[in-house]
Amino acid sequence: MPTDEMKLTRWRRRRGAYYGALVVLFAVVAFYVGPNYILFGKPTWITPADFVPTVQQRCVPMVRAMKEFRRDHGRLPARGDELVPDYYPARKSAVQGVESAVDDGQFRYWSMFNHTIRYDFNPASEGWLVSGPYTSGRIPAPPVAIGPATRPVSRPISAPTTAPTTAPATGETVGAE
């Protein structure tokens, strides 16, 4: 048969556990969820996946222009100025501030929360990378793909030869007059 003293002890233990749980809950909100909402606008830490919209909107057009430049010239541009106006419109690069991000054949973009978005042009590891104080790693965005050249390449076209050739089936000489 429980006594009043046993009931009081049990009640005090439950009350202590309840207050302990409240302290833990408020600590989580105050030191983890709250700062994340204030800094990142979401209850969790940022991940490389959070940079996909920035990559798609701001970085893909510049990397596409760099790859088209490489396709047509055989090398990556040394400066962003080489892309304007043939591959990338000047007004866009001035607005987005990505013109200075093309340096020595590399693309870098300064993004939110002091993070740097880079594109790796190496065929073995091609893709998007982010590095910064809150997260680092590979961004889960597809590599930039370009189609075949549509611009005329500025290479001299050799003149057709008019040397006589022999038709294989008939043995007649073709092309010499």
ABEGO torsion letter per residue (X at the ends): XBBAAAAAAAAAAAAAAAAAAAAAAAAAAAAAAAAAAAAAGBABBBBAAAAAAAAAAAAAAAAAAAAAAAAAAGBBBABAAAAOAAABBAAAAAAAGAAAABBGGBBBBBBBGGBBBBBBABAAABEBBBBEAABBEBBBBBBBBBBBBABBBBBBBBBBBABBBBBAAAGBBBGBX
